[in-house]
Amino acid sequence: MRKYLDFNNFIIFDGAMGTMLQSRGLKAGEFPESYNFTHPDIIRSIHSEYVAAGADIITTNTFGANRYKLANSGLIVKDVVAQAVKIARKAAGGKLVALDVGPTGKLMKPHGDLSFEDAYRAFSEQIVAGEAAGADLILIETMSDVYEAKAAILAAKENSKLPVICTMT
């Protein structure tokens, strides 16, 4: 990691990006990741507020930056991730920047139509872009399917050298 953290003490992550964006005008059905391009000042402001509140790690506005969630948005995963890391890095003030990876939004087989391999590829695309853009670590978060979490963790471990944290909901 670029900056040393004392892992014997608490590490404070920032808070929810989606909720903060809704309070700043994000409408139902809008892609939060679109704000990386249309309202980078709002994204930077949110990150800065979390830094001022004492966060040790800032997460990028990329929770839904995967090929499935962005399918009809006109947004490209690599571009969304690169822009989000750039904004977070500017606001982080020396704090660590975590690539935020959320669920694909699809159900895994046998309950849905998403195969493990397709989930793995989608997560790999996002993770490779995040490492290339300069993220310090990967936060896989809010997973509700252990099989999908496994796909994301394997994609992170096999396609990057970044530390990985995974949370379930």
N, C-alpha and C positions, 0 to 999 in steps of 0.2 A: 504494500500500500504506500502511496506517496507520502502520507503523513502518519506518524505513529500515534496510535490511540492506546491508552492504558486499559487493557481488557479486564483488569481487576476491579474496575469501577464501572458505573453505569455509562452506557453510550446512549445518547438521546438522538432519535431520528426526528425529522420534521413531522408535520401532521398531514391531514387529508388535503390533497390538491383539489379534487372534484368539488368538495363542499365550499372551499374558498372561491373557486371559480364561479360557482352558482351564486354566491353572495356578491360577485362582481359582474353579473350579467349573463353568464352562460345559460342558454335556453335549453329546455328539454329537447333531446334529439340532436343537439350540436355535439360535435366531437371535441372533447377537451383538448386533445392534441393539436387541433387546428389553431388554438390560441398561441402556440409556439411561433406561428407565422403572422397571424392577424393581430395579436395583442401581446407581443413579447414583453412589453413594459409591465403588463399585469402579472405575467408569470414571474418575471424578475422581482417584482415587488413582493409577491407572496413568498418567494424563496428568502428574500431579505428580511421579511418579518419573522420567519422561522429562525434565521441566524440570530437576529436580535433577541429572540425569545430563549436562546441558549442551545439550539440544535447543534449536535456535533456532525451530523450527516444530513445532507440535503438530497432528496430524491427527485429525479427528473420527471417531467410531465410526459411520461411514456407508459402509464399503466395499461392503456389500451392500444399501444403502438405495435400491433401484430397484423399480419396479412388478413386475418378473418374480420377483426373489428374495423379495420380501415378499408375493407373491400370496396365499398361504394362511396368513399369519401373524396377520392381524387388525391389522397395523400399517399406518399411512398414511405414505407417503414424506415429505410436508411436515412432519408431526409428528415423525417420527424425526429428520429433519435439523435441525429447529429445536431439539429437545431436545439433540441431540449437540453442536451449535455452542454452546449455552448452557453445557453442562458443560465443554467444552474451554476456552471463554473464561474461565470462573471459575478453572480450574486453570492457565491459561497464564501468569499473572503478568506480563502485558505482552508475552509472546512472540506471534508470529503464529499464527493458526489457519487450517489448510488444510482445505477440504472434501475428504474422501476419497471418490473415485469409483472403484469397481472394475467389472469386467466384468458384463454382465447375467446371465451364467450360461446363456445360450442360444447356439446356433450360428447364425451369420449365413448367409443364403442365398448360394450354392446348396447348401452343406453341411448347413444346418439350415433352420428355418422363420422366422427373424427377419430382417425386411427392414431395409435401411439406415434407412428413414424411421421405422420403429417403434423402432429402437435410438436414433435421434436424439431422438425424442419422450421416451423414457424418461430419457435423460441430461439433456435439457432440464428436465424436471420436477425432477430432483434438484438441478441446478445453480441454477435459479431460486430454489428453496427455500433453498439454501445462501447465496446472495448476500443474499436477504431476511433471513436469520437473522443475518448479520453476519460470514460467513467473510471472511478476508483474501485468500485465493487458492484455486485449485483444483488438487488433485493427482489426476490420472487415473493409476491405477497397476495394475501387474500385468496388463496387456493382453497377450494372446497372438495376437490377430487384428488385423492392421493396419487392416482395413476397420472393425472395431468401434471401434478407437482413433480413426480418422478421424471416425466419427459422434460420439464423445464430445468430441473437440476442436472440431469444428464447432458442436456444441451449446453448448459453453462460450464460444467466441468470438462466437457470434451471439446468445446469451441473457444474457450478463453482461459486465461491464467488468473483471472480476478477472483477474489474471495466471494463466496456465495452465502447469502442468508435466505432462508425460506420460512414463510409463515403460512399458517392455515387459518381458515375461518369456519 
